[in-house]
Amino acid sequence: MTATINTNPIIFGLDILAYSGDANKKSPIFSLVVLANGHVDKYHKISFRNLLRKIWDIKPEYIAMDNIFEIAPNSKGLIRFLTKIPESSVLVQVTGNPRIGMEKIDVLAKKFIKNDPQISLTFKLDSKKMNALETAEICAWLCFKKVGFEVLAFEDEMKIKISKKKSHGHGGWSAPRYERVSKIAVINAANAAIDILKELHLDWEEFSYPNRHIFLVNIKSDKIADLRAKLKSLNTDLVVVKTIRTQRSSLEFRPLDMETSIISSPLQNIIVGIDPGTTTGIAVVGFNGKILYLNSIRECSLSQIIRIVSTYGKVCVVAADVHPAPARVEKIAKVT
């Protein structure tokens, strides 16, 4: 049955079948609904492996569920799942934020879908308990209505590591020459990486060492695939390029509709001290003189510093130990 509206995003509605999963020690089986341009396609039974294959084939903007822990039993499992799907696909829990509170999916369906003239369900929504396929369809439509929370496991940041490839042999008289050639190859690859970052209009910080270069890049998830594809060409017999997404310390949940976010109590005013370098010293002090945070971090990016200090309050003063302040300290002062 086709709905009367035309939607741009492709949304996967997903629900686990009641008899599948760990209970019988089998790979979980899901019911899947694909919502695209107002049309609903149904898959009553789909294995986890085939689900991953279909996600990569279609690359949906959203994967909506009423309970994200049906896809994995814990946060580590969810993070593993998110590394197996395209970076551009967003995992959504439509029933709420587990840390704040949840709402039953049938209650949400009656509130947001039942009386919406633009939505035509392929089943009759009544008092009976919904099966897995019906729940999957409700999840897709709730996500379309921007009901739910995006699951965030990674920061908008990526580390690029360019180093010489480990090699056996090249001993004796050829060893010094091989070392020189490898260093030059690493430098050339780092320069090529800079050209790629400029081409994609990305912001980054660089840390240079004798045999490797580290780039900390600010990047949105929809650009990661393009960046990785371009960097892949820099791998040679002498150079290896690795990309690693920056993982959050814990799962976070962001409302799809920012108007529904809860406004927290006013933040306290804080003073931040920064000693930049390859190893960055960070101190956060309250206006009452209490030390709130004190640490040193190797290869610490600008965005990581901002994430750390912003959790403690509103930055009113950024201090350095030299005058004029280093450029990195000035940048932090401007953005905080």
N, C-alpha and C positions, 0 to 999 in steps of 0.2 A: 504494500500500500504506500502511496506517495503522498508526502505532506505538501502543503500549499505554499511553503516558503522556499526561497533559494538561499542556501547557506554557502559561504565561501570555504570555511575550514572543513577538513575531513576529520571526523571524530570517531574513535573506536569506543563503544560501550562494552564493558567486560564484566562478567560475573562467573564465579567458579560453580561447577555443578556440585550438588550436595553430596553425591556419593564418591567424588574423586578427591585426590590429594593424599596427605600423609596417613589418613585413616586406614587405607588399605595398601599403603606403601607403594603406590603407583604414581607415575608422573601426573600432575594435575591436568584435568580436562576443563575447558572453559566454554561458555556460550559467548558468542561475539556478535555484535551489531555494528555495522559500518554505516555511519550517517554522513552523506555527502550530497550537497545540492538539494537538500530536502528529501532525498531518496534513502530508504532503509534497506540494507542487505543483511540477511540473517545467516548465522552459522551456529547450528544447535550444539555441535560438539567439535572442538578444535584442541589439539594437543598443544603443549607449551612450545615444542619445537616448531610446529606449523604456525603458531601464533607469532613467534619471532620472525619467521620467514615472511609472513603476510605484512607485519609491521615494516620490514625492510622493503618489501615490494611496493607498498602503498605510501609509506612514510606519512602517517596521520599527524596532524598538528596536535591532537589531544588523545590521550588514552584515559578514559574515565571509568572509575570504579566506585562502589559503595564502601569497599574495605580494601585498601591497598595491601594489607598484610595477607590477602589471599594469593597475591602474586609471589610473596616471599614471607617467611615467618618472622623476620626481624629486620632491623635497619641495615645491617651488613648485606643481607640478601637483596633488599631493595636497591642498594647501591650497585650491587653486581648486575641486577636487572637493568638499571638505567645505563650501565656501561655497554650493554648488549644491544641497545636500541639507538636509532639516530638521535644525535644531539638536539635536533630540531623538534623532536616529539616530546610533549609535556605530559607527565603523569599527574592525574587529578583525582582527588578524593571528593566526591560530590556531597558527602554527608557531613562534612565539617572538618575542623582542625582537632585531631586527637588530644592536643594539649589544652584546648579551651572547652570543647564540648561537641557532641555529635547529635544529629537529628536522624530519626528513622526515615528511610528512603520513601516509604509509602506516604508519610506526612509531607515530605518535600514534593512528591509527585502531585498530590492534591492541591498544594499551595501554589506551585509554579506552572504546572502542566495541564491539569484537568480542565480548567476553564479558559485556556488560551486558545482562541479561535485560529491562530496561525499553525498550531500543532495538531497533526492527525496521527494518533497512535495506531499501531497495527493490531492492537488488542483493546479490550474494554477494561478500563480502570475501575475496579469496584473494590469491595471489602475483602475479597479473597486474597490469600497470600500469593504473591507473584512468583512465578518460576524463574529460573536463571536467565532464560532468553528475554523475558519481559523486564527483568531487573536491568539487564544490559541495555535494553532500549531506553529505559527511563534514565539511566546514567548518561547515555549519549545526549538525550534531550536536555537534561539538567545542565550539562556542560555547555551545550549550545546557548542556554539561557544565562550562562556565566554564573551558575550556582556551584560553589565548591572551592577547593583550595589546591593550588599548584604545589606539588612536592618538590622541594629544592634540596639537592644533595651536593651540588657543586657551585662554586663561586663563578662569577663572570671573569675568570682568569685562567691562563694556561702557562705552564712552564715549558720552554723549549731548551733542550740540552743538546749542544753540538760538541762532540768530542771525537778523538781519534779512535778508530776501530782497533780492538784488541787483536794482536796478531802474534802468532808463534813463528819463530825463525828470525831471519834478518839479523843474525848474530855476526860476530867478528867485525871485520873492517866496514861492512855495509850498514851496521847498526846506527852510527851517527848520521849518515846520509838519510837513512830511512826516517829517523826522528825529525830531521829538518824538513823533509818533504811532507811528513804528516802534519807538522805544525802549520806549514804554509797552507795545506789543504783545509785544515780546520778554520784558519783565518778567512780563506776565500769563501768557505761555506757560510761563515758568520756574516760576511759582507753580502752574500746573496740572500741570506735570510732577512737582513735589514731591508733590502730592495723589495722583498715580498711583503714585508710588514708595511712599508710605505705604500706599495701598490694597493693594499687592502685598507689603507687609511686607519691603521690600528695604532694605539698608544702602547709603548713598552718601556721597560727598563732593562739595562744590560749589565751583566757582571762578567768581567773578563779574567781568565786565568791562563797560565802558560799553555795548557793542553786542552782547554775547553772554554766554551762560552755559554752563559746562561741568559736567557731572555724571559722576563716575566711580562706577559702580554695581557692587556685588558681586552676581552673579546666576548661577544654575545654568542649564545649557543648556535644560532643559525649561520654563523660564519666559520665555525670550527672545521666543518668538513672541507670547505674550500681551502682553508689555511693548511690543513694536514695534507691535502692532495698536492699543493704546491711545494711544501717542504719535503715531501717524499722523494722528489727528484734530486735532492741534495745529497742523498745517501750514495756513497761510492765505496771502492775497495779500501779507502783510507779513512773515511768519515762516516760516523753514524749520527743520525738525528732522531731524538726521542721527544715526544710531546706528552705531557701529563696534565690533566685537568686538576685544578686546585679543589680539593674536597672540603666541604664544610665540616666543622667540628661535630655537628649533629644535624639530623634532618630538620628542615624548617618548612613552614607552610605559609603560602602567600595567597590571599583571596584573589580569585579571578576578577572580581569586580572590586576595585580599590575603595569604592564608596562604602562598602560594607565593613571595612577594616575598623578595628576598635582603636580609638584615640587613647593613648596611655597618659598617665599623670605627667606633669611637667618634669623635664630632666634637670638634674643638678648641674651647676656650672663647674667646669673643670679647667685645670692648667695642664698642658702637655709639654714634656721635655723630650727633645729628639737629638740624638747623636748619630748622624747618618754615616754610612760606609758599607763595606762588604758585610760587616756585622753591624746592625742598627740597634742602638740602645733606645728604649722607650720607657718613659715614666709618666704616670697619670696621677695628679694630685688634686684633691678637692679644695674648695675655698677655705675649708676649716683646717687645712694642713695635713689631712690624712692621706697617706699613700694608698691609692686604689689599685695601681698596677705598676710593676717594675720588672723589666725583662730585657734581654738582648736576643736578637733573632738574626741568624745568618741568611743572606739573600732574601731580605724582607722587602716586598714590593710596596709601592705607595698605597695601593688599594688595601693591602693587608693591614698597614698601619692605621688607615682610616677606619677599617672594620673594627679593629681592636679598641681604639680610643672612643669611638662613637657608642660603644656598649656601656660606657661609664657615665655619659652625660653630654652636655653641650660644651663644645670647646670654645673657651673665651680667650685663652692666651696660648700661643705656641712659642716655646723658648729654645734657644740654642746657646752653645758655650762660646761662640765666636761672633765677631761683628766685622763685616756684614754677615747675615745668616746664610748658610749654604742654600743653593737653589732648591734642593729637595725639601728643606724646611719651609721655605717660602711657598712652595707648591701645596704643602700640607695646610699651611695657614690659609691659603686662598680657598681651598675646597672644603674646609671644615668650618 
